[in-house]
Amino acid sequence: MAEKQQKEKFAFIDWFGFIIGVVVTSFLVFILIWPLIDPTPDKSSTLQENVEQLAPASK
């Protein structure tokens, strides 16, 4: 009887961990595809443009 209760507890922990994994993975995929689906009219700056604004090239 005690073995069955412990098995159910582990099943709940596994389910909870699976949900956390799905949320984290979905978030990372969303961040990676955001530049492709950016709805703003002038789009976000590229990484190259952001780097150039932070460290302008000396002339």
C-alpha positions as CSV (number, residue, x, y, z in Angstrom):
1,M,0.0,0.0,0.0
2,A,2.8,2.4,0.9
3,E,4.5,1.6,-2.4
4,K,1.5,2.7,-4.4
5,Q,1.3,6.1,-2.6
6,Q,5.0,6.7,-3.3
7,K,4.6,5.8,-6.9
8,E,1.7,8.3,-7.3
9,K,3.9,11.0,-5.6
10,F,6.7,10.4,-8.1
11,A,4.2,10.5,-11.0
12,F,3.1,13.9,-9.8
13,I,6.7,15.1,-9.5
14,D,7.5,13.8,-13.0
15,W,4.4,15.5,-14.4
16,F,5.3,18.8,-12.7
17,G,8.9,18.6,-14.1
18,F,7.6,17.8,-17.6
19,I,5.4,20.9,-17.5
20,I,8.3,23.1,-16.4
21,G,10.4,21.6,-19.2
22,V,7.7,22.3,-21.8
23,V,7.3,25.9,-20.6
24,V,11.0,26.6,-20.6
25,T,11.5,25.0,-24.0
26,S,8.5,26.9,-25.5
27,F,10.0,30.2,-24.1
28,L,13.4,29.6,-25.7
29,V,11.8,28.7,-29.0
30,F,9.7,31.8,-28.9
31,I,12.8,34.0,-28.2
32,L,14.6,32.4,-31.1
33,I,11.7,32.9,-33.6
34,W,10.7,36.4,-32.4
35,P,12.7,38.3,-35.1
36,L,10.8,36.4,-37.7
37,I,7.3,37.2,-36.3
38,D,8.0,40.7,-34.9
39,P,4.8,42.7,-35.4
40,T,6.2,46.2,-34.9
41,P,6.1,48.3,-38.1
42,D,9.9,49.0,-38.2
43,K,11.0,45.7,-36.7
44,S,13.5,45.3,-33.9
45,S,17.1,46.1,-34.4
46,T,19.4,43.3,-35.4
47,L,22.1,42.1,-33.1
48,Q,24.7,43.7,-35.3
49,E,23.0,47.1,-35.0
50,N,22.7,46.8,-31.3
51,V,26.4,46.0,-30.9
52,E,27.3,49.0,-33.2
53,Q,25.2,51.3,-31.0
54,L,26.8,50.1,-27.8
55,A,30.4,50.4,-29.2
56,P,30.5,52.8,-32.1
57,A,33.4,52.3,-34.4
58,S,36.1,54.9,-34.0
59,K,36.8,56.9,-37.1
